[in-house]
Amino acid sequence: MTTTEIVTVHVPFHIRKRGGRKEMILPDAALTKHRHVDNTLIKGLARAFRWKRMLDTGACPTLGDLAAQEKISPSYLTRVLRLTLLAPDIIDAILDGQLGPDTTLATLMDPFPIDWDEQRRHFCMET
């Protein structure tokens, strides 16, 4: 006759929808060691820098032309383009998934300071 032991482990978490997907959010202690790479945010950064390059090289002479070519509104284009003004270390933190799950493309498209030191304070990064 054999006995079976059952071990139950409780891990508190909640489910959050992000970009049409469901994601398991772990407790704060686990998040400090966990990287959170947001693919939607990374795509937004890539688009911003591609669009900036297109404007800088003259491939698209105006924002209106670029917005028409990309079939997006000029307002959305300018809000995404603003991401090219982020401090390099903030961009690195985004790519490394170090800014946390509350940093999304939508939150980064909100106005933020132009000065890099002020950006670090705004996004709660040490200077």
Residue pairs with C-beta under 8 A, 6 or more apart in sequence:
11 26
11 27
12 27
13 24
13 25
13 26
13 27
14 24
14 25
15 22
15 23
15 24
15 25
16 22
16 23
16 25
16 101
17 23
18 38
18 40
18 101
18 104
19 38
19 39
19 40
23 101
25 31
25 101
26 34
31 100
31 101
35 96
35 97
35 98
36 97
36 99
36 100
36 101
37 95
37 96
37 97
38 94
38 97
38 101
38 103
38 104
38 105
40 104
40 105
41 94
41 103
41 104
41 105
41 108
42 94
42 95
43 105
44 80
44 83
44 105
44 108
44 109
45 83
45 91
45 94
45 95
47 80
48 80
48 81
48 82
48 83
48 84
49 83
49 84
51 66
51 70
51 77
51 80
51 81
52 81
52 84
53 59
54 60
54 66
55 61
55 63
55 66
60 66
60 69
63 74
63 77
63 78
63 81
64 74
66 77
67 73
67 74
67 76
67 77
70 77
79 109
80 109
82 109
82 111
82 112
83 108
83 109
85 114
86 94
86 108
86 112
86 119
87 116
87 119
87 120
89 120
89 125
90 99
90 116
90 119
90 120
90 123
90 125
93 99
93 125
94 103
99 123
99 125
103 123
112 119
112 122
112 123
113 119
113 121
113 122
117 127
120 126
120 127
121 127
